[in-house]
Amino acid sequence: MTTTFGCPHCYAEDLPAADADDHKRYELDTNLEDDSHFIVSILRCRACGQHFISIFTEYVDWEYSEDDQYRTLMPLTEQEAADLRSRAASVHDVGDLGRTRRYVESSWPSRTAKTIRWTSGAFEVREGR
């Protein structure tokens, strides 16, 4: 797993996942998808400029009105960010990058407690509904 991403402000080994998920650490670089249930953006660390992809997915809970919400925040190389901006790469393919780096995963399924954790491994990118 690569360890050359970020700085102590955005990607430190001992940084609590909940702190890494703090939106105040990042500024918006580019919106790639902007739907009410599927938002994909490239963010940049305010301290070091490290790029991250932020993937937000929401599934509407028509019965209880407590929608399932999921967010992934994963660092990107400069080339990966450029490929996504130019659409040379698809946002649906970035999940494979999780095999080579750690990322923050936030899960808040309907009627349960929210969890935020560092993890690694490939993941599926799906649009909400």
C-alpha positions as CSV (number, residue, x, y, z in Angstrom):
1,M,0.0,0.0,0.0
2,T,1.4,3.4,-0.9
3,T,2.1,5.9,1.9
4,T,3.1,8.9,-0.2
5,F,-0.2,10.7,-0.1
6,G,-1.1,13.9,1.8
7,C,0.1,15.5,5.0
8,P,-0.6,15.3,8.7
9,H,-3.6,17.6,8.1
10,C,-5.3,15.2,5.7
11,Y,-3.7,11.8,5.6
12,A,-1.6,11.1,8.7
13,E,-1.4,7.6,10.0
14,D,-2.7,8.6,13.4
15,L,-5.4,11.0,12.1
16,P,-8.8,9.8,13.4
17,A,-11.1,8.9,10.5
18,A,-13.8,11.3,11.8
19,D,-11.3,14.1,11.6
20,A,-10.2,13.1,8.0
21,D,-13.9,13.3,7.0
22,D,-14.1,16.9,8.1
23,H,-15.1,19.1,5.1
24,K,-13.3,22.1,6.5
25,R,-10.0,20.4,5.6
26,Y,-10.7,20.5,1.9
27,E,-11.7,22.9,-0.8
28,L,-13.6,22.0,-4.0
29,D,-11.6,21.5,-7.1
30,T,-14.1,20.0,-9.5
31,N,-17.6,18.6,-9.5
32,L,-17.8,15.5,-11.6
33,E,-21.4,14.3,-10.8
34,D,-24.0,16.5,-9.1
35,D,-27.2,14.7,-8.5
36,S,-29.2,14.8,-5.3
37,H,-28.4,11.2,-4.6
38,F,-25.0,10.9,-6.2
39,I,-22.3,13.6,-5.8
40,V,-18.8,13.0,-7.0
41,S,-16.2,15.7,-6.5
42,I,-12.5,16.2,-6.6
43,L,-11.4,18.0,-3.4
44,R,-8.0,19.5,-2.4
45,C,-6.4,19.6,1.0
46,R,-6.2,23.2,2.1
47,A,-2.8,22.6,3.8
48,C,-0.8,20.6,1.1
49,G,-2.9,20.5,-2.1
50,Q,-3.4,16.7,-2.1
51,H,-6.3,15.7,-4.3
52,F,-9.1,13.5,-3.0
53,I,-12.1,12.0,-4.7
54,S,-15.3,12.4,-2.6
55,I,-18.2,10.1,-3.5
56,F,-21.5,10.6,-1.8
57,T,-24.3,8.1,-2.4
58,E,-27.8,8.3,-0.9
59,Y,-30.6,5.7,-1.1
60,V,-34.1,7.1,-0.4
61,D,-36.0,5.3,2.4
62,W,-39.6,5.9,1.3
63,E,-40.9,4.0,4.4
64,Y,-39.2,5.8,7.3
65,S,-37.7,8.9,5.6
66,E,-34.2,8.1,7.0
67,D,-32.2,7.8,3.9
68,D,-29.1,5.6,3.8
69,Q,-26.0,7.7,3.2
70,Y,-22.5,6.6,2.2
71,R,-19.3,8.7,1.5
72,T,-15.9,7.7,0.4
73,L,-12.9,10.1,0.5
74,M,-9.8,8.7,-1.2
75,P,-6.5,10.4,-2.2
76,L,-5.7,10.7,-5.9
77,T,-2.4,11.2,-7.7
78,E,-2.2,14.4,-9.9
79,Q,-2.6,12.2,-13.0
80,E,-5.7,10.4,-11.7
81,A,-7.3,13.8,-10.8
82,A,-6.4,15.1,-14.3
83,D,-7.9,12.0,-16.0
84,L,-11.1,12.3,-14.1
85,R,-11.4,16.1,-14.8
86,S,-10.9,15.4,-18.6
87,R,-13.2,12.4,-18.5
88,A,-10.4,10.2,-19.7
89,A,-11.3,8.0,-16.6
90,S,-14.8,7.2,-15.4
91,V,-15.8,7.9,-11.8
92,H,-17.3,4.3,-11.8
93,D,-13.8,2.9,-12.1
94,V,-12.1,4.7,-9.2
95,G,-13.1,1.9,-6.8
96,D,-10.2,-0.2,-8.1
97,L,-7.7,2.4,-6.8
98,G,-8.7,1.5,-3.3
99,R,-6.5,-1.6,-3.6
100,T,-3.4,0.5,-3.5
101,R,-4.2,3.1,-0.8
102,R,-6.3,3.6,2.3
103,Y,-9.3,5.9,2.3
104,V,-12.1,7.1,4.6
105,E,-15.4,5.3,4.4
106,S,-18.5,6.8,6.1
107,S,-21.7,4.7,6.4
108,W,-25.0,5.8,7.8
109,P,-27.6,3.2,7.0
110,S,-31.2,4.0,7.8
111,R,-32.1,3.7,11.5
112,T,-28.5,2.9,12.6
113,A,-25.5,4.8,14.0
114,K,-23.1,6.5,11.6
115,T,-19.6,4.9,11.3
116,I,-16.5,6.5,9.9
117,R,-13.3,4.5,9.4
118,W,-10.1,4.2,7.5
119,T,-10.1,1.2,5.2
120,S,-8.5,-0.1,2.0
121,G,-9.5,-2.4,-0.8
122,A,-11.5,-2.1,-4.0
123,F,-15.0,-0.8,-3.7
124,E,-18.0,-0.4,-6.0
125,V,-19.1,3.0,-7.1
126,R,-22.9,3.1,-7.5
127,E,-25.4,5.8,-8.0
128,G,-28.0,6.4,-5.4
129,R,-31.7,6.4,-6.0
